[in-house]
Amino acid sequence: MSKVKEFEKSIEGVKFTPAQQKIVNKLLKGYEIEVVNKHHMSGGQMMWKNPNSNNLEHAGKVYTSFFNVFYQIKKQKGIVIPTNLFLN
């Protein structure tokens, strides 16, 4: 099963905040988070990687919402989805 299909199945019935829902929508479209400039003191910058190209799009401040999506799945359904499936 593809990771998007697995993710889609795992979120059935899970309620998300609007900020979390934006992340969910991107993940369902096949986007992934790419961390660039990991050598910086901040730990790097999160960028969206488009599934249909090598282009990276600025992800803004998605750090908390991204990880809270997976927390909500665990909290509401008891399923642990590894964040590294969508985080490079």
N, C-alpha and C positions, 0 to 999 in steps of 0.2 A: 504494500500500500504506500502511495506517495506521502511525503510529509504533509502536503497541503490537505490531502484527503483525510489523513490521520488527525490533523489539527481540526478540520471541519467537523469530524465526528466527535471529537473531544469537547467542542464548545457548545454542542446542542443543549439548549436550556440554560446556559450560563448567562447571567446578567452582567453587563459591563457599563462603566461610566462612558459618557460621550468621548472623552480622551482615549480611553481604552478601546472603544469601538473603532476609532480611526486606525489604531494599530492593527486590530483584528482584520479590518477590511483590506489593509495593505498585505498582510500575511496571506489572506485568502487568495489574493491576486498573484501570489508567488514571490512577492518582494522579500528580501532578506536585509538584515542590518549588517553593514560592513563597518568595522572600526578602522579608521585611518589615522595615521600619525600616532601610533601606539607609544612611540618613544617620548611623547610630550608628558610633562608632569601631570596633566589632567587625565592621563590614561588614554587619550585619543579622542577622536570625534566620531560620532555615529552618523552614518550616511545610509540612505536606502539604496540598495542595489536592484535595479530594474531587471526582472526575469527575462526580458526580451532583448536586452542589450548589455553592454559593459558599462553603461552610464551610471554614475552615482548621483543621487539627489540629496540635497541637504535634508536631514531628518529633523532639524529643530531640537527642541527639548523633549525627546521621547523617552529618555532613560527610565524614569519612574513608571510611566504608563506601559512601556514595553514589558518590564518585569512584573508589573501588577496584573497584566493579562494572564500570565502563567500562574501567579498566586491565586487569582480568582478561580481559575480552572481547578486548581488543587483544593481550594477552600470549598467550592460549591459542588464538585463532583468527585473529589478524592483521587483524581488522576494527575500524575506527574508527567508533564511534557518537558523534556530538556530544552532549555532556552537555546542551547548551542545548535539546535536544528535550524534556527533562523538567525543565528548570530555568528558572524565570521570575523 
